């Protein structure tokens, strides 16, 4: 099957700027946009990405800054990014909520939903002053945050055993926000962004637990579409695109550890993408993917091959977002995370480029261009030696466990 050309995004490859703003257990609030000075150098960051064919990005509106005073919305923190996007012709997918919220709100309260809807309406007004049909993700990673902040207690508000309640609350906030934003601008295009996972039983007797966990990845989308818990107000047309976040630790066993790429139980991403499309029938994009250190080119090569296989099989995968595209300080330890194409920390916004990843991006751009134009048919370039990815998987698992235990 010949892949069709996309008309959804301005570029197949996207760049995501880390924009988390949640509070840590020690009370410190993260602000990765400020930490990397992306708010100061957005225009030059965008121009640099365009050299690598990246014309679409993911950004976050920092709600805690915009509504620092209850009911008053000051978008001055976002104005430099608005101007940079307009000036450079960069297309943006805007996250309204990327883990953080103003201190005057309690996330489980009805007031949280009310304030988020009012904020969303104000954001829709500002975005629509600049773009006719902006892309918006109301709440990033509902499923993951419900687990991290409501069930396992390692994200603010550090609740335990309230994962289902958190998920329903964030779905209700999303649905209410979508309705409010559509009243401002019916042309806004909404993205549901959540992790793509695979969970298997570690041993006999855990099959039901593993299946329940595996299927939980669909609950938030099912709710927003009105297929589950319709009292929350979901509708089928509340999601235009589905963004799927995939990292090397997204497959594991119930009651056990990570499933690495060399494990025969590891499911190919092309098949997981096919499952999602069979369920929802909506366009898909990889909304986040990346890895640290020297494995970055190999990971991108692996992801691209899987995505190109899915496209060749008729799955409408509209793009791949390198996330993050700009290195950043570690959430818990401020270590310099080398996980992007660009680096931070140089004087006057100068960004060093990780050349091995840049070369791989250019190579993969050529492949997708030829596939979409019909110049060549898909050739499965799946590599048999994935030992480097296995090593990276174990390293990431150790780092994740360390961060969750502090």
ROFI-278996 format. One line per 3 residues: number of its first residue (from 1); their letters; for each residue x, y, z of N, C-alpha, C, CB. Coordinates in steps of 0.1 Angstrom, whole numbers. Glycine has a CB too. Layout:
// residues N
NUM> A> X Y Z X Y Z X Y Z X Y Z ~ ... .
This chain:
// residues 406
1> XXX> 8 -12 0 0 0 0 9 12 0 -10 0 12 ~ 6 22 -9 14 34 -10 9 44 1 14 40 -24 ~ 18 49 9 14 59 19 9 72 12 26 62 29 .
4> XXX> -1 78 18 -6 90 13 1 102 20 -21 91 15 ~ 2 113 13 8 125 18 0 131 30 11 135 7 ~ 6 136 40 -1 141 51 -5 156 48 8 141 64 .
7> XXX> -16 160 53 -20 174 52 -23 179 66 -31 176 43 ~ -18 172 76 -22 176 90 -11 186 96 -23 164 99 ~ 1 182 96 12 191 102 20 197 91 20 183 112 .
10> XXX> 27 208 95 36 215 85 48 207 83 40 229 91 ~ 52 197 91 64 189 89 61 175 95 77 195 95 ~ 67 165 90 65 151 95 72 150 109 71 141 86 .
13> XXX> 84 156 110 91 156 123 88 168 130 107 155 120 ~ 85 166 143 81 177 152 91 178 163 67 175 158 ~ 92 190 170 101 191 181 93 195 193 111 202 178 .
16> XXX> 94 188 204 87 191 217 96 198 227 81 178 222 ~ 92 209 232 100 216 242 94 212 256 99 231 240 ~ 103 206 264 99 202 278 93 214 285 110 195 285 .
19> XXX> 81 213 291 74 224 297 67 220 310 64 229 287 ~ 72 210 317 66 206 329 67 217 340 72 193 334 ~ 56 218 348 55 229 358 50 224 371 47 241 353 .
22> XXX> 51 211 374 45 206 387 55 209 398 42 191 385 ~ 49 208 410 57 209 422 63 195 427 49 215 434 ~ 75 195 431 82 183 436 78 181 451 97 184 434 .
25> XXX> 82 170 456 79 167 470 85 177 480 84 153 474 ~ 97 183 476 103 193 484 97 206 483 118 194 481 ~ 86 207 475 79 220 474 84 229 462 80 228 486 .
28> XXX> 95 225 456 100 233 445 92 231 433 115 230 442 ~ 88 242 426 81 241 413 91 240 402 71 253 412 ~ 88 231 393 96 230 381 91 241 371 95 216 375 .
31> XXX> 100 246 363 96 254 351 107 252 341 95 269 355 ~ 106 241 333 116 237 323 118 247 312 113 224 318 ~ 107 255 309 108 265 298 118 276 303 94 271 295 .
34> XXX> 116 280 315 125 290 320 139 285 323 120 296 334 ~ 140 272 327 154 266 330 162 265 318 152 253 337 ~ 156 263 306 163 262 294 164 275 286 157 251 285 .
37> XXX> 157 285 291 156 298 285 150 298 272 170 304 284 ~ 141 288 270 134 287 257 125 299 255 127 274 256 ~ 119 304 266 110 315 265 118 328 260 103 319 278 .
40> XXX> 130 329 263 138 340 258 143 338 243 151 342 267 ~ 146 326 240 152 323 227 143 314 218 165 316 229 ~ 130 315 219 121 307 211 123 310 196 107 310 215 .
43> XXX> 125 322 192 126 325 178 139 318 172 126 340 175 ~ 150 320 179 162 314 173 161 298 175 174 319 181 ~ 155 293 185 153 279 186 145 274 174 146 275 199 .
46> XXX> 134 281 170 126 277 159 133 277 146 113 285 158 ~ 141 288 144 149 289 132 159 278 131 156 303 131 ~ 165 274 142 175 263 141 168 250 138 182 262 155 .
49> XXX> 156 247 144 149 235 141 145 235 126 137 234 149 ~ 142 246 120 138 246 106 149 242 97 134 260 102 ~ 162 243 102 173 238 94 173 223 92 186 243 100 .
52> XXX> 166 217 101 165 202 101 151 198 97 168 196 115 ~ 144 207 90 130 203 85 119 203 95 131 190 78 ~ 121 208 107 111 207 118 104 221 118 118 204 131 .
55> XXX> 92 221 114 84 233 114 71 232 123 79 236 99 ~ 70 221 130 59 220 139 65 216 153 48 209 135 ~ 60 222 164 65 220 177 54 218 187 74 232 181 .
58> XXX> 58 213 198 49 212 210 54 222 220 48 198 216 ~ 44 230 226 47 240 236 37 239 247 48 254 230 ~ 40 245 259 31 245 270 28 259 275 36 237 281 .
61> XXX> 15 262 277 11 274 284 12 272 299 -3 279 280 ~ 20 280 306 23 278 320 11 285 328 37 284 324 ~ 2 276 332 -11 281 338 -7 288 351 -20 269 341 .
64> XXX> 2 283 359 5 289 372 10 303 371 15 280 380 ~ 16 306 360 21 320 357 9 329 352 33 321 348 ~ 1 323 343 -9 330 336 -21 334 346 -15 322 325 .
67> XXX> -24 325 356 -34 328 365 -28 327 380 -46 317 364 ~ -18 335 382 -12 336 395 -21 342 405 2 343 395 ~ -30 351 400 -40 357 408 -54 351 404 -41 373 407 .
70> XXX> -61 345 413 -74 338 409 -83 347 400 -81 334 421 ~ -86 341 388 -96 348 379 -90 359 370 -106 354 387 ~ -77 361 372 -70 371 363 -60 364 354 -63 382 371 .
73> XXX> -60 367 341 -52 359 332 -42 369 325 -61 352 321 ~ -29 366 328 -18 374 322 -10 365 314 -10 381 334 ~ -11 367 301 -3 359 291 10 364 288 -12 357 279 .
76> XXX> 16 373 296 29 379 292 40 368 292 33 390 302 ~ 38 357 300 48 347 300 48 339 286 46 337 311 ~ 37 339 279 36 332 267 38 341 255 22 326 266 .
79> XXX> 36 354 256 37 363 245 50 362 237 36 378 250 ~ 62 360 243 74 359 235 73 346 226 86 358 244 ~ 67 336 231 66 323 223 56 325 212 62 311 232 .
82> XXX> 44 332 215 35 336 204 41 343 193 23 344 210 ~ 49 354 197 55 362 187 65 354 178 62 374 193 ~ 73 346 185 83 338 178 77 328 168 92 330 188 .
85> XXX> 66 322 172 59 313 163 54 320 151 48 305 170 ~ 48 332 153 43 340 142 54 344 133 34 352 147 ~ 64 349 139 76 355 131 83 345 123 86 361 141 .
88> XXX> 84 333 128 91 322 120 82 313 112 99 314 130 ~ 69 315 113 60 306 106 60 292 112 63 305 92 ~ 62 291 125 62 278 131 48 274 136 72 278 143 .
91> XXX> 44 262 133 32 256 138 33 250 152 26 245 128 ~ 23 252 160 25 248 174 13 240 179 26 261 183 ~ 15 229 186 5 222 194 7 227 208 7 206 193 .
94> XXX> -4 233 214 -3 240 227 -9 231 238 -11 253 226 ~ -1 227 247 -6 221 259 -11 231 269 6 212 266 ~ -23 230 273 -28 239 284 -24 235 298 -43 240 283 .
97> XXX> -22 222 299 -18 217 313 -8 206 311 -31 211 320 ~ 4 209 316 15 199 315 20 196 329 26 204 306 ~ 11 190 337 13 186 351 12 197 362 27 180 352 .
100> XXX> 12 209 358 12 220 368 -1 228 368 24 229 367 ~ -4 234 380 -16 242 381 -13 253 392 -28 234 385 ~ -21 263 393 -19 274 402 -20 269 417 -28 286 400 .
103> XXX> -13 275 426 -13 271 440 -26 273 447 -2 279 447 ~ -35 282 442 -47 285 449 -58 274 446 -52 298 445 ~ -54 264 437 -64 254 434 -61 240 440 -66 253 419 .
106> XXX> -71 233 443 -69 219 448 -74 210 437 -76 216 462 ~ -66 201 432 -69 194 419 -81 185 420 -57 186 415 ~ -85 180 431 -96 171 432 -109 179 434 -95 161 443 .
109> XXX> -109 192 435 -121 200 438 -128 203 425 -117 212 445 ~ -141 206 427 -150 211 416 -144 225 411 -164 212 420 ~ -138 232 420 -133 245 416 -122 244 406 -128 253 429 .
112> XXX> -114 233 407 -103 231 397 -109 230 383 -96 218 400 ~ -120 222 381 -126 221 368 -131 234 363 -137 211 368 ~ -138 242 372 -143 255 368 -132 264 364 -151 261 380 .
115> XXX> -122 265 372 -111 275 368 -104 271 355 -101 275 380 ~ -102 257 354 -95 253 341 -103 257 329 -93 238 342 ~ -116 255 330 -125 259 318 -124 274 315 -140 255 321 .
118> XXX> -123 282 326 -122 297 323 -109 300 318 -125 304 337 ~ -98 294 323 -85 295 317 -84 291 303 -75 287 325 ~ -91 279 300 -91 274 286 -98 284 277 -98 261 285 .
121> XXX> -109 290 281 -116 300 273 -107 312 270 -129 304 280 ~ -100 317 280 -91 328 279 -79 324 269 -85 332 292 ~ -74 312 270 -63 307 261 -68 306 247 -58 294 266 .
124> XXX> -80 301 245 -86 300 232 -87 314 225 -100 293 232 ~ -91 323 233 -93 337 228 -79 342 223 -98 347 239 ~ -69 340 232 -55 345 228 -50 338 216 -46 344 240 .
127> XXX> -51 325 216 -46 317 205 -53 320 192 -47 302 208 ~ -66 322 192 -74 325 180 -72 339 175 -89 323 183 ~ -66 348 183 -61 361 178 -50 359 168 -58 370 189 .
130> XXX> -42 348 170 -30 346 162 -32 335 151 -19 343 171 ~ -40 325 154 -41 314 144 -56 311 142 -34 302 150 ~ -60 307 130 -74 304 127 -78 291 133 -76 304 112 .
133> XXX> -70 281 132 -73 268 137 -62 262 144 -78 259 125 ~ -59 267 157 -47 261 164 -50 247 169 -44 270 176 ~ -38 240 171 -39 227 177 -38 229 192 -27 218 172 .
136> XXX> -46 222 200 -46 223 214 -47 209 220 -57 232 219 ~ -38 206 230 -40 194 239 -44 200 253 -27 186 240 ~ -57 198 257 -61 204 269 -53 199 281 -76 201 272 .
139> XXX> -52 186 283 -45 180 294 -35 169 289 -55 174 304 ~ -23 171 291 -13 162 287 -12 149 296 1 168 286 ~ -12 137 289 -10 125 296 -19 122 308 4 123 301 .
142> XXX> -32 122 306 -42 120 316 -39 106 323 -56 120 311 ~ -37 96 315 -35 83 321 -23 82 330 -34 72 310 ~ -11 87 325 1 87 333 0 95 345 13 92 324 .
145> XXX> -6 107 344 -7 115 356 -17 109 366 -12 129 352 ~ -28 103 362 -37 96 371 -29 86 379 -48 90 363 ~ -20 79 373 -12 69 380 -2 76 389 -5 60 370 .
148> XXX> 6 85 383 17 91 390 12 100 402 26 99 381 ~ 2 108 400 -3 117 410 -14 112 418 -6 130 404 ~ -22 102 413 -34 98 420 -33 84 426 -45 99 411 .
151> XXX> -25 75 420 -24 61 424 -11 58 431 -25 52 412 ~ 0 61 425 13 57 431 19 68 440 23 54 420 ~ 15 80 439 19 91 448 33 96 446 18 86 461 .
154> XXX> 39 96 434 52 102 432 51 115 425 61 93 425 ~ 39 120 420 37 133 415 28 141 424 32 132 400 ~ 29 154 424 20 162 431 6 160 425 23 177 429 .
157> XXX> -4 157 434 -5 159 448 -1 148 457 -20 163 452 ~ 6 138 451 12 127 459 1 118 466 21 132 469 ~ -10 117 459 -21 109 464 -19 94 461 -35 113 458 .
160> XXX> -25 85 469 -23 71 466 -37 65 466 -15 64 477 ~ -39 55 457 -51 47 456 -63 56 452 -54 41 469 ~ -61 67 445 -71 75 439 -69 78 424 -71 89 447 .
163> XXX> -63 68 418 -61 69 403 -73 71 395 -53 57 399 ~ -83 63 398 -96 64 390 -102 77 392 -105 52 393 ~ -102 82 404 -108 95 407 -101 106 400 -108 98 422 .
166> XXX> -87 105 400 -79 115 393 -82 115 378 -64 113 396 ~ -83 103 372 -85 102 358 -98 108 354 -85 87 353 ~ -109 105 362 -122 111 359 -122 126 360 -133 105 368 .
169> XXX> -114 131 370 -114 146 372 -107 152 361 -106 149 385 ~ -96 147 356 -89 153 344 -97 151 331 -75 146 343 ~ -104 141 330 -113 139 318 -124 150 319 -119 125 318 .
172> XXX> -130 152 331 -140 162 332 -135 176 329 -146 161 346 ~ -123 178 334 -116 191 331 -114 193 316 -103 192 339 ~ -109 182 309 -107 183 295 -120 186 287 -101 170 290 .
175> XXX> -130 178 290 -143 179 284 -149 193 286 -153 169 289 ~ -149 198 298 -154 211 301 -146 222 293 -154 214 316 ~ -133 220 293 -124 230 286 -127 230 271 -109 227 289 .
178> XXX> -129 218 265 -131 217 251 -144 224 247 -132 202 246 ~ -154 222 255 -167 229 252 -165 244 253 -178 225 263 ~ -158 249 263 -156 263 265 -147 269 253 -148 266 278 .
181> XXX> -137 262 248 -129 266 238 -136 266 224 -116 258 237 ~ -145 256 222 -152 256 210 -162 267 209 -160 242 209 ~ -167 272 220 -176 284 220 -168 296 215 -182 287 234 .
184> XXX> -155 297 217 -147 308 213 -143 306 198 -134 309 221 ~ -139 293 195 -134 291 181 -137 276 177 -119 294 180 ~ -147 274 170 -151 260 166 -140 253 157 -164 260 159 .
187> XXX> -131 260 152 -121 254 143 -108 249 151 -116 264 133 ~ -108 251 164 -97 246 171 -96 230 170 -98 249 187 ~ -84 225 168 -82 211 166 -76 205 179 -73 208 153 .
190> XXX> -83 195 184 -80 190 197 -72 177 196 -92 188 206 ~ -62 176 204 -53 164 204 -55 157 218 -38 167 202 ~ -57 144 218 -56 136 230 -43 130 231 -68 126 231 .
193> XXX> -35 133 241 -21 128 241 -19 120 254 -11 140 241 ~ -15 107 252 -14 98 263 -3 87 259 -28 91 266 ~ 2 80 269 12 70 266 6 58 258 19 65 279 .
196> XXX> 15 52 250 12 40 243 20 29 251 16 40 228 ~ 13 19 256 20 9 265 16 -5 261 16 12 279 ~ 23 -14 266 20 -28 265 24 -35 278 28 -35 253 .
199> XXX> 14 -42 284 16 -48 297 13 -63 296 8 -41 309 ~ 22 -71 301 20 -86 300 22 -92 314 30 -93 290 ~ 16 -104 317 18 -110 330 32 -115 332 8 -122 332 .
202> XXX> 38 -113 344 51 -118 347 51 -133 349 57 -112 359 ~ 40 -139 354 39 -153 356 24 -157 355 45 -156 371 ~ 21 -170 354 7 -174 354 0 -169 366 7 -189 353 .
205> XXX> -13 -166 364 -21 -161 375 -22 -145 375 -15 -165 388 ~ -14 -139 367 -14 -124 366 -20 -119 353 0 -118 368 ~ -26 -128 346 -32 -124 333 -42 -113 334 -37 -136 326 .
208> XXX> -51 -115 343 -62 -105 344 -57 -91 348 -73 -110 354 ~ -48 -91 358 -42 -79 363 -34 -72 351 -32 -81 374 ~ -27 -79 343 -19 -74 332 -29 -68 321 -10 -84 326 .
211> XXX> -39 -76 318 -49 -71 308 -56 -59 313 -59 -83 305 ~ -60 -58 325 -67 -47 331 -58 -34 330 -71 -49 346 ~ -45 -36 333 -36 -25 332 -33 -21 318 -22 -28 339 .
214> XXX> -32 -31 309 -30 -28 295 -42 -20 289 -28 -41 287 ~ -54 -24 292 -66 -17 287 -68 -4 293 -78 -26 289 ~ -62 -1 304 -64 12 311 -59 24 302 -57 12 325 .
217> XXX> -50 21 293 -44 31 284 -55 37 275 -33 26 276 ~ -66 30 274 -77 35 265 -88 43 273 -83 24 257 ~ -88 42 286 -99 47 293 -101 62 292 -98 44 308 .
220> XXX> -91 70 292 -92 85 291 -98 89 278 -79 92 293 ~ -93 83 267 -98 86 254 -113 81 253 -90 80 243 ~ -116 69 258 -129 64 257 -139 74 264 -130 50 264 .
223> XXX> -135 79 276 -143 89 283 -145 102 276 -137 91 297 ~ -134 107 270 -135 120 263 -144 118 250 -122 125 259 ~ -144 107 244 -152 104 233 -167 100 236 -146 93 224 .
226> XXX> -169 99 249 -183 95 254 -186 81 253 -193 103 246 ~ -176 72 251 -178 58 250 -179 51 263 -168 51 241 ~ -173 58 273 -172 53 287 -176 64 296 -158 47 291 .
229> XXX> -184 61 307 -188 71 317 -194 84 310 -176 75 325 ~ -204 82 302 -210 93 294 -215 105 303 -221 88 286 ~ -217 102 316 -221 113 324 -210 124 325 -224 108 338 .
232> XXX> -198 121 321 -188 131 321 -189 141 310 -174 125 321 ~ -197 138 300 -200 147 289 -192 146 277 -199 161 294 ~ -185 135 275 -177 133 263 -185 132 250 -168 121 265 .
235> XXX> -178 135 239 -184 133 226 -174 128 216 -190 147 221 ~ -179 121 206 -170 115 196 -161 125 189 -178 107 186 ~ -166 137 187 -159 147 180 -150 156 188 -169 156 172 .
238> XXX> -148 152 201 -140 160 210 -125 157 208 -143 157 224 ~ -121 147 200 -107 144 197 -106 144 182 -103 130 203 ~ -97 152 177 -94 152 162 -82 144 159 -91 167 158 .
241> XXX> -72 144 167 -60 136 165 -56 129 179 -48 145 160 ~ -50 118 178 -45 111 189 -30 111 189 -50 96 190 ~ -24 117 200 -10 117 201 -5 106 211 -5 130 206 .
244> XXX> 4 98 207 8 86 215 23 88 219 6 73 208 ~ 26 88 232 39 90 237 45 76 239 39 98 250 ~ 57 74 233 63 61 235 78 63 238 62 53 222 .
247> XXX> 82 56 249 96 56 253 100 41 255 98 64 266 ~ 113 39 257 118 26 258 113 18 270 133 26 258 ~ 108 25 280 103 18 292 87 16 292 107 25 305 .
250> XXX> 81 17 280 66 17 279 61 2 278 62 24 267 ~ 69 -7 279 65 -21 279 70 -28 292 68 -29 266 ~ 62 -35 299 66 -41 312 57 -53 315 67 -31 323 .
253> XXX> 60 -60 326 52 -71 330 45 -67 343 60 -84 332 ~ 33 -71 345 26 -69 358 33 -77 369 11 -73 357 ~ 37 -70 379 44 -77 390 59 -79 387 38 -90 392 .
256> XXX> 64 -73 376 78 -75 373 84 -62 367 79 -86 363 ~ 93 -64 358 101 -52 353 98 -50 338 116 -55 355 ~ 107 -42 333 106 -38 319 108 -49 309 116 -27 316 .
259> XXX> 101 -48 298 103 -57 287 112 -50 277 90 -62 280 ~ 124 -55 274 134 -48 266 132 -52 251 148 -51 270 ~ 137 -44 242 134 -47 228 139 -61 223 141 -37 220 .
262> XXX> 149 -67 229 153 -80 224 145 -92 230 168 -83 228 ~ 136 -89 239 128 -99 245 117 -103 235 121 -93 258 ~ 115 -116 233 106 -121 223 91 -117 227 106 -136 222 .
265> XXX> 89 -113 239 75 -108 243 73 -94 239 73 -110 258 ~ 83 -87 235 82 -73 232 74 -71 219 97 -66 229 ~ 64 -63 220 55 -61 208 60 -49 200 40 -58 213 .
268> XXX> 60 -51 187 65 -41 178 55 -29 179 66 -46 164 ~ 61 -17 178 53 -5 179 43 -4 168 62 8 179 ~ 46 -9 156 37 -9 145 24 -16 148 44 -15 132 .
271> XXX> 25 -26 156 13 -34 160 5 -26 171 17 -48 165 ~ 12 -20 180 5 -12 190 -3 0 183 14 -7 201 ~ 4 6 173 -3 17 166 -15 12 158 7 23 156 .
274> XXX> -14 0 153 -25 -6 146 -37 -9 155 -21 -19 139 ~ -34 -13 168 -44 -15 178 -52 -2 180 -38 -21 191 ~ -44 9 182 -51 21 185 -59 26 174 -40 32 188 .
277> XXX> -55 25 161 -62 29 150 -75 21 148 -54 29 137 ~ -74 8 151 -85 -1 150 -96 3 160 -81 -16 152 ~ -92 8 171 -101 11 182 -108 25 179 -94 12 195 .
280> XXX> -100 34 174 -106 48 173 -107 53 159 -97 57 180 ~ -100 48 149 -101 52 135 -98 67 133 -115 50 131 ~ -89 72 142 -85 86 141 -70 88 137 -88 94 154 .
283> XXX> -66 99 131 -52 101 127 -44 101 140 -50 114 120 ~ -32 96 139 -23 93 150 -10 101 148 -20 78 152 ~ -3 105 158 11 109 157 18 105 169 12 125 155 .
286> XXX> 31 103 168 39 100 180 42 113 186 53 92 176 ~ 36 116 198 36 129 204 49 131 212 24 132 212 ~ 55 120 217 67 121 224 75 108 222 65 123 239 .
289> XXX> 88 110 219 97 98 219 111 104 220 95 89 207 ~ 120 97 227 134 101 228 141 92 238 135 115 233 ~ 154 94 239 162 86 248 174 94 252 166 72 242 .
292> XXX> 182 90 262 193 98 266 206 93 259 195 98 281 ~ 216 103 258 230 100 255 232 95 241 235 90 265 ~ 242 86 239 246 83 225 236 73 218 260 76 225 .
295> XXX> 226 68 225 217 59 219 206 67 211 210 50 229 ~ 206 80 211 196 88 205 194 85 190 199 103 206 ~ 205 84 182 203 81 167 197 67 165 216 82 160 .
298> XXX> 202 57 173 197 43 171 182 43 175 205 34 180 ~ 178 50 186 164 50 190 155 56 179 162 57 203 ~ 159 67 174 151 74 163 150 65 151 157 87 159 .
301> XXX> 161 58 147 161 49 136 151 38 138 175 43 133 ~ 151 32 150 142 22 154 127 27 153 145 16 168 ~ 124 38 159 111 43 160 106 46 145 110 56 168 .
304> XXX> 115 52 137 111 56 124 107 43 116 122 64 117 ~ 115 33 117 112 21 109 99 15 113 123 10 112 ~ 96 15 126 83 10 131 71 19 126 82 10 146 .
307> XXX> 73 32 126 62 41 121 61 40 106 66 56 125 ~ 72 39 99 71 37 84 64 24 81 85 38 78 ~ 66 14 89 59 1 86 44 3 89 65 -10 96 .
310> XXX> 41 10 99 26 12 102 20 20 90 25 20 115 ~ 27 30 86 22 39 75 20 30 62 31 51 71 ~ 30 22 59 29 13 48 17 3 49 42 5 46 .
313> XXX> 13 0 61 2 -9 63 -12 -1 63 3 -16 76 ~ -11 12 61 -24 19 60 -28 27 73 -34 11 56 ~ -19 27 83 -22 34 95 -18 49 93 -14 28 107 .
316> XXX> -27 58 95 -24 72 93 -16 79 104 -37 80 91 ~ -3 76 104 6 82 114 11 95 108 18 72 118 ~ 8 106 114 10 119 107 24 125 111 -1 128 111 .
319> XXX> 31 120 120 44 126 124 50 120 136 42 141 126 ~ 62 124 138 70 119 150 76 131 157 81 109 146 ~ 73 132 170 78 144 178 90 140 186 67 150 186 .
322> XXX> 101 146 183 113 143 192 111 151 205 126 148 185 ~ 110 143 216 107 149 229 116 144 239 92 146 233 ~ 124 153 246 124 167 242 134 170 230 129 176 254 .
325> XXX> 132 180 224 141 184 213 152 193 218 133 192 202 ~ 151 198 230 161 206 237 164 199 250 156 221 239 ~ 177 197 252 181 191 265 176 200 276 197 190 266 .
328> XXX> 176 194 288 170 202 300 176 196 313 155 201 300 ~ 175 204 324 179 199 337 170 188 341 180 210 347 ~ 175 178 348 167 167 354 157 172 364 175 156 360 .
331> XXX> 145 167 364 134 171 373 139 171 388 122 163 371 ~ 144 160 392 147 158 406 161 161 411 144 144 410 ~ 170 161 401 184 163 405 192 173 397 192 150 404 .
334> XXX> 185 180 388 191 191 380 203 186 371 196 202 389 ~ 204 173 370 215 168 361 212 172 347 217 152 362 ~ 223 174 339 222 178 325 217 166 317 235 184 320 .
337> XXX> 205 166 313 199 154 305 202 156 290 184 153 308 ~ 210 148 285 214 148 271 204 139 263 229 144 268 ~ 192 145 260 182 137 254 175 144 242 171 133 264 .
340> XXX> 181 155 238 175 162 227 184 164 215 171 175 231 ~ 180 171 205 188 175 193 196 187 197 179 178 181 ~ 191 196 205 198 208 208 202 208 223 189 221 205 .
343> XXX> 212 216 226 216 217 240 214 231 245 231 213 241 ~ 212 232 258 210 244 265 223 248 273 198 244 274 ~ 223 260 278 234 264 287 245 272 281 240 252 293 .
346> XXX> 245 274 268 255 282 261 250 297 262 256 278 246 ~ 260 306 261 257 320 262 248 325 251 270 328 262 ~ 240 335 255 231 342 246 222 333 237 239 351 237 .
349> XXX> 218 322 243 208 313 236 215 305 225 198 322 230 ~ 228 304 224 234 296 214 232 281 218 249 299 213 ~ 227 273 208 224 259 210 234 250 203 209 256 206 .
352> XXX> 241 242 210 249 232 203 240 221 197 260 226 213 ~ 243 216 186 236 205 179 242 192 181 234 209 164 ~ 235 182 185 240 168 186 241 162 172 232 159 196 .
355> XXX> 252 163 166 253 160 152 249 146 148 267 162 147 ~ 253 135 156 248 122 152 233 121 150 253 112 162 ~ 225 128 159 211 128 158 206 136 146 204 132 171 .
358> XXX> 213 147 144 210 156 132 211 148 119 218 168 132 ~ 222 140 118 224 132 106 213 122 104 238 126 106 ~ 209 115 116 199 105 115 185 111 111 198 98 128 .
361> XXX> 182 123 116 170 130 112 170 132 97 168 143 120 ~ 181 137 92 181 140 78 180 127 69 195 147 74 ~ 186 116 74 184 103 67 170 99 67 193 93 74 .
364> XXX> 163 100 79 149 96 80 140 105 73 145 95 95 ~ 143 118 72 135 127 64 135 123 49 140 141 65 ~ 147 118 44 147 114 31 139 101 28 162 111 27 .
367> XXX> 139 92 38 131 80 36 116 83 36 134 70 48 ~ 111 91 45 97 94 46 93 102 33 93 101 58 ~ 101 111 29 98 118 17 97 109 5 109 129 14 .
370> XXX> 106 99 3 105 90 -8 93 81 -7 118 82 -9 ~ 90 77 6 78 68 8 65 75 4 78 63 22 ~ 64 87 8 52 95 6 50 99 -9 51 107 14 .
373> XXX> 61 101 -16 61 105 -30 59 93 -39 73 113 -34 ~ 61 81 -34 60 69 -42 73 66 -49 49 71 -52 ~ 83 73 -46 96 70 -52 102 56 -48 106 80 -49 .
376> XXX> 98 52 -36 103 38 -32 92 32 -23 116 39 -24 ~ 92 19 -23 83 12 -14 90 10 -1 79 -2 -20 ~ 82 7 10 87 5 23 96 -8 23 76 4 33 .
379> XXX> 108 -6 29 117 -17 31 119 -18 46 131 -15 24 ~ 116 -30 52 117 -31 66 132 -32 70 110 -44 71 ~ 136 -21 77 150 -20 81 152 -23 96 155 -6 78 .
382> XXX> 143 -32 101 144 -36 115 158 -42 118 132 -45 119 ~ 164 -38 128 178 -43 131 177 -55 141 187 -32 137 ~ 185 -65 138 184 -77 147 192 -75 160 190 -89 139 .
385> XXX> 202 -66 159 210 -63 171 205 -51 178 225 -61 167 ~ 198 -53 189 192 -41 196 198 -41 210 177 -43 197 ~ 211 -46 212 217 -46 225 219 -32 230 230 -53 224 .
388> XXX> 222 -23 222 224 -9 227 210 -4 233 228 0 215 ~ 199 -7 226 186 -3 231 183 -10 245 175 -6 221 ~ 187 -23 246 185 -30 258 193 -23 269 189 -45 257 .
391> XXX> 205 -20 267 213 -13 277 207 0 281 228 -11 271 ~ 202 8 271 196 21 274 183 18 282 193 28 261 ~ 176 8 279 164 5 287 167 3 301 156 -7 281 .
394> XXX> 177 -5 304 180 -8 318 185 4 325 191 -19 319 ~ 193 13 318 197 25 324 186 34 327 207 33 314 ~ 176 35 318 164 44 321 156 38 332 156 45 308 .
397> XXX> 155 25 333 147 19 344 153 23 357 147 4 342 ~ 167 22 358 174 25 371 172 40 374 189 22 369 ~ 173 49 364 171 63 367 157 66 371 174 71 354 .
400> XXX> 147 59 365 133 61 369 130 57 383 124 54 359 ~ 135 45 387 133 40 400 140 49 410 138 26 402 ~ 152 54 407 159 63 416 151 76 419 173 66 411 .
403> XXX> 145 82 408 138 94 409 125 92 417 135 100 395 ~ 119 81 416 106 78 422 108 75 437 98 67 416 ~ 120 71 441 122 67 455 127 79 463 132 56 455 .
406> X> 131 90 457 136 102 464 125 111 468 146 110 455 .
